[in-house]
């Protein structure tokens, strides 16, 4: 008796399910962050630069688990608005990203709006599902990092 692989359907696509969930959650954060003009990606990016900066593009790309093209696209409006700027690192050939004073002010203004979005998502899912989701995502990221 031979065992057959399970029949897969595009409706069972893991990527589709993850992206659909991400879009639904993103809509909630977007609604809350709208008064700041920041997308959730820009909010996260600005937060990482503030918390861990100055950061090289490569380090930030790795930290956010995103490719440099996507990072550049999300960074462009923050640079254009003067919320983030390039600074010369200890090695003059290496440019790093730093948050400006206006970027810090904007982030401080956006933080309570983000917190309301976070509370809304957690309330909708409940404590247990939220904890389980975080755990599954963290474990998935570890497993997928090797691919």
C-alpha positions in Angstrom: 0.0 0.0 0.0 1.4 3.3 -1.0 0.7 6.5 0.8 -0.3 9.5 -1.3 0.3 13.1 -0.5 -2.8 14.9 0.5 -4.6 16.7 -2.3 -4.0 20.4 -2.1 -6.3 23.0 -3.3 -5.5 26.7 -3.8 -8.2 27.3 -1.3 -6.0 25.7 1.3 -3.0 27.9 0.5 -1.1 28.9 3.6 0.1 32.1 2.0 -3.4 33.2 1.1 -4.7 32.6 4.7 -1.8 34.5 6.3 -2.1 37.4 3.9 -5.9 37.6 4.3 -5.5 37.7 8.1 -2.8 40.3 7.8 -4.9 42.5 5.5 -7.8 42.3 8.0 -5.6 43.2 10.9 -3.9 46.0 8.9 -7.2 47.6 8.2 -7.8 48.0 11.9 -4.4 49.6 12.5 -4.8 51.8 9.4 -8.1 53.2 10.7 -6.6 54.1 14.0 -3.3 55.5 12.6 -5.1 57.5 9.8 -4.9 60.9 11.7 -1.1 60.6 11.7 -0.7 59.7 8.0 1.4 56.7 9.0 0.8 53.2 7.7 1.3 50.4 10.2 4.5 49.5 8.3 5.8 53.1 8.6 4.8 53.2 12.3 6.8 50.0 13.0 9.7 51.1 10.9 9.9 54.5 12.7 9.5 52.7 16.1 12.4 50.4 15.3 14.6 53.3 14.2 13.8 55.2 17.4 14.3 52.2 19.7 17.4 50.7 18.0 18.9 53.4 15.9 21.0 54.4 14.3 20.5 51.4 12.1 22.0 50.3 8.8 19.5 49.5 6.1 20.6 45.8 6.1 20.2 45.4 9.8 16.8 47.1 9.7 15.7 44.9 6.8 16.7 41.8 8.7 15.1 43.0 11.9 11.8 43.6 10.1 12.0 40.4 8.1 11.5 42.3 4.9 13.5 42.8 1.7 15.3 46.0 1.0 12.9 47.0 -1.8 9.9 46.9 0.5 11.9 48.6 3.2 12.9 51.4 0.8 9.3 51.9 -0.3 8.1 52.2 3.3 11.1 54.4 4.3 10.7 56.9 1.3 7.8 58.9 2.8 9.5 59.0 6.2 12.7 60.4 4.6 10.7 62.8 2.4 8.8 64.2 5.4 12.0 64.6 7.4 11.0 62.0 10.1 14.0 59.8 9.4 17.3 60.8 7.9 20.5 59.1 6.7 23.5 59.7 8.9 27.1 58.7 8.3 28.1 55.8 10.6 31.4 55.1 12.3 32.6 53.8 8.9 32.1 56.7 6.5 31.1 54.2 3.8 28.2 53.0 5.9 25.0 55.1 6.1 22.6 54.6 9.0 19.1 55.6 9.6 18.2 57.9 12.5 14.9 59.4 13.7 14.7 63.1 13.6 13.0 65.3 16.3 9.9 65.5 14.1 9.9 61.7 13.7 10.0 61.2 17.5 7.1 63.7 17.9 5.1 61.9 15.3 5.8 58.5 16.8 4.8 59.8 20.3 1.5 61.1 18.8 0.9 57.8 17.0 1.6 55.5 19.9 -1.7 55.9 21.7 -3.6 55.4 18.4 -1.6 52.2 17.8 -2.4 51.1 21.4 -6.1 51.5 20.7 -5.8 49.4 17.5 -3.8 46.7 19.5 -6.5 46.7 22.2 -9.2 46.3 19.5 -7.5 43.4 17.9 -6.8 41.7 21.2 -10.4 42.2 22.4 -11.8 40.7 19.2 -9.5 37.6 19.4 -9.4 37.2 23.2 -6.5 36.6 25.5 -6.0 32.9 24.7 -6.2 33.2 20.9 -3.9 36.3 20.9 -1.3 34.4 22.9 -1.6 31.3 20.7 -1.3 33.4 17.5 1.8 35.2 18.8 3.3 31.8 19.7 2.5 30.2 16.3 3.8 33.2 14.4 7.1 33.2 16.4 7.6 29.5 15.9 6.7 29.8 12.2 9.2 32.6 11.7 11.9 30.4 13.4 11.1 27.5 11.1 10.9 29.6 7.9 14.1 31.5 8.7 16.1 28.6 7.5 14.5 28.4 4.0 
